[in-house]
Amino acid sequence: MEKRLLKKIEVLRRKLYRYATTRSLVDDEVVELSQELDHLLNQYQRLDKYRQMSFW
């Protein structure tokens, strides 16, 4: 699951970069992609935190 999530994050990060360099940063699609990336990053952070806690 972690590898799949990291792959999604990377794909979305690249897509967001392409959009953000060719459009306004307040463009609806740029904002939507940014929010989606934030959501995935938050998921990853929770997963990582849980993994660290279960280590102890």
Summary of the structure (lengths in Angstrom):
residues: 56
radius of gyration: 13.7
end to end distance: 21.1
largest distance: 45.8
contacts: 130
relative contact order: 0.15
helix: 88%
strand: 0%
